[in-house]
Amino acid sequence: MTADDRVKLLMVDDRPENLLALEAILEPLGQNLVRAASGEEALRKLLADDFAVILLDVQMPIMNGFEVAKIMKSREKSRYIPIIFLSAISKDDEYVFEGYSVGAVDYVFKPFNPEVLKSKVNVFVDLYLKQREIQRQAGQILDSEKRALEAEHRSRFLEAEAESARMVFKLNEELKRRQTALEQAMGARNRFYASMSHELRTPINAVIGYSTLMLDNIYGPLNEKQSLGLERTLKAARHLLELVNDVLDLSKIEAGKIELALQPVSFPAIVEDLFVTVRPLADEYGSELSLRQEGESVTIVSDPRRVRQILLNLLSNAIKFGNGKPIEVRCKRTEEAGVVVEVLDHGVGIAEEDQVRVFEEFVQVSETKQPGTGLGLPISKRLAKMLDGDLSVKSGLGEGSTFCLSLPPSLEDALKEERALTAASAA
C-alpha cells in the first residue's frame, strides 16, 4: 500500500495508556493512526481531515462520547463517518441504545478482543477505500452501473456490521439512500453552476475590457451611435458578470465551501466605509444617504467580508427601489452585545404575500424593473445564517421597506452555547 492509499483512523480517549493500546492493536493495518485526548480535540481534527472510522471512548470529562457523536452527525463533513463506541463501564442497555441512536455502527465493551476489533476496523478501512474509488469513477460510469455498485457496497457494509447494529441500519437504509441521492443531485448542480460560472467569466471580462477601451477612444474616435451601442453592450456585460458571480457565490454556499475568517467588525464604521462605495449609485438615483447610531459603537467578532457583502446588497437594493427618496441606516447594540442593522427606504414597498418570496432565487417582486440578478437577497439570507445571525424584512405597499440584519457578539460564543445546549439535552 502506497502512502497515498493509506487512510486516517481517529482514536479518541482521555487516557494516554488506552490510546497506546489501541495503536498497538491497529498498527498492523498499516494506516495513519491519529490521536485525540478529548472530545473537543477530536471535533477540531474532524474539521481538518477525513477519517475512515472513529474509535470513540464513551466516558470522558467535559464532553463525553455521545455529545461528540451528536455534534459530528450535525456537521456535513463528518456526518457519515462510522463510529465505534468503546466503553468499560457504560454497559447498561440504555447506554448501548443511546450509542446507536446517536449514529454508532458498533458498541464494544472493554476489555475487547484485539483481533475482533482489528477486523471490524479493517472492514471500515476497506469500505472507505472502496468509497473513495467509487467517487473517483463517478463521472465515468452510467447511472445503472452506479446504482449496482452502491447496492453491492451497501450489502458488504451490512454483512460487516455487528448483529445488534444490523436492525438499526435496515430501518434507516431507505432514508439514507434518498438523502444520498438528493445530495448527489444537488452536488452535480452546484458543480455545473461553478464550472459554467468560471468558463463564462473570461469572455465576459474580455467584452468589458475591450468595450471600455473603445469608449475611451483608445482605438480611435467614435460617433454618437457607436458610443451609445458600446455603452449598452458594456452595461449588459456588467449585468451578466454580476449574475455569474452571484451564481458562483450561491453554489459555494450550497456546497458548504464558504470559509469564514473571523475578525473584529466595528459598527457604524463598516457602514460608513460602504457609504463611500455606494455614493455614486445613490447620486445616480438621487437618493440621500444617512446613518444613525443608537448608543455606543459596537464591535463584534465575525467575517467582515461577508458582513460587507450583505450590507452592500441591502444598500444597493434600497437605492434601486427607493424611488430617489432618502435611505437611512440604523445601528444599535443588542442586550447580548450583538448588533442590529436596519436599512430603510421609502420606495414602493413589498406586499405581505411576497415578503417570503424575496429570499428565493431569481425572484423580483417589484413592478419597478431594475437591473439585478434576483440572487442578492437569497445569498445575503444564507450568509446571515452562516454568521449565526438572521436577515428579515418589514414592508407594506406604498410604505417602503426595512431590512433588518442581526448578528451575535461572537461566532465563537455561539458555538459554545450550542455545545452547552447539547450537554443539557443529553442530561
Order of alpha helices (4+ residues) and beta strands (2+ residues): beta-alpha-beta-alpha-beta-alpha-beta-alpha-beta-alpha-alpha-alpha-alpha-beta-alpha-beta-beta-alpha-beta-beta-alpha-beta-beta-alpha
